Amino acid sequence: MQSFEESGWQAVVLGDIYVAHGARSVPDLICMLAAREDYSALDQLGGRFALVICRGGGIRFYHDAFGSRSLYYRGGPGVLVGSHASLVAKVCGETLDPAAIAYRDSPEYKQRGTSYLPGDRTMYRGIFALTPNHYYSAERSGPVRFWPRGDVEASDFDSFAEVADEYFRTFSAFLRDRGVGLFGLTGGVDGRVLLAGVRAYDVPHRLVTWGGGRLPPDELPVVKRMVRHLGSSHKFMDVGRKTAEAKNSSLMDATEIATGFSRGKSALTANMSRVADERDVFVRGYGGEILRGFYNRHNRELPDRSPDALTDIYLTRRVGEPTPEFRGFAVRAFAEFIERTDFQADFFNHDPLDIFYWEQRMGTWGSMMLNEMDPVVYSMAGINSRRLFEAAFGLKREERLGKNLLLRLTGRYDAEFAGMGAVS
């Protein structure tokens, strides 16, 4: 915890914070935000943090650009904000919502594949997630949107890469001081560009690849080539439910509590306890698909920002014929989400699909996955920079969408690594 104070305001930082962009210090940037409400200060900060600012009798809660330090709040009057939905519920005595339990346990929820609730909902009826690009206002008893603040500025690869260079340089300096980076190694491109970026700045690291059906057969030869090329310490890890770790009830219970009971117990997390060391920071490739337009590259469209349209995107094509009850729960959740997060606000010329993916999927599911892993190894989102996201949004569509953007960026740091068959 760090505290800061000047005439008229006080601030407390919980978690990891560093300067990702620019030459100002963390205290200077916090002063910009606290004294002048200059939100560009947040664009220059990196890490996994919550920032609480008290000024003039008001209290505001901010978090990092990705929203990787999850924050949950109780709706209504009074101030109750915490890092986990289950923690907030424990304090205020709220119990699990029967409707949310029925939704979570439905066949359609499993069909989606990636398990997270619609909108900013949690398993507790009166507790909600604070999504990225918002702060929680004690005076308003709810979230306030502070981004986007203007039009997307046209960008090109060189200017995008310059922002990425700065980000990887500062993130690497942070990691070297924090511990040893633990990175997942697959045939994908998000983790690959992250690993290439930090290796360029000599970050101590180890590698892990999940087996047990998590690694498609066609990726195995690619991973073995990568291991030979990188020369880093590497382990293959079994992720099955029959290991001793997966049978450890206390570990398994901790993973369920960490996700607010929205996902069940995670054998994957329990098994990670076999490979994680005390000084490790598990750095995931989260944020990469914000850069390369996840929904756009899957040819999704958002005709409007209505509850039904957001529900259609959320349900994915895997849920062909949801029951009226299942769809109705999601539509109601998104109607409330739109109101609470001001999702009908002026997005200038930003693509609502990009904002929806960042705020609703990464800001809820992504941060929750970090929480799920925390009981065995501290975790961070590897690509966590509003400036870098904005630089990507400004690229031409044909330059941005798909694998090539991140493979090209990987090649800037390690051309041979970039050329090893990309799977996803």
ABEGO torsion letter per residue (X at the ends): XBBBBBBGBBBBBBEBBBBABEABBAAAAAAAAAAAGBAAAAAABBEBBBBBBBBGGBBBBBBBAAGABBBBBBBEBEBBBBABAAAAAAAAGBBBBAAAAAAAABAAAAAAGBBBBBEABBABAABBBBBBGBBBBAAAGBBBBAOBAEBBBBBBAAAAAAAAAAAAAAAAAAAAAAEBBBBBBBABAAAAAAAAAAAAAGBBBBBBBBBGGABBAAAAAAAAAAAAAAGBBBBBBBABAABAAAABAAAAAAAAAAAGGAAEBBAAAAAAAAABBAABBBBBABGAAAAAGAAAAAGBBBABABAAAAAAAAAEAABABBBAAAAAAAAAAAAAAAAAAGAABBAEABBAAAAAAAAAAAAAAAAAAAAAAAAABBBBBABBBAAAAAAAAABBAAAABEAAAAAAAAAAABAAAAABBBAX
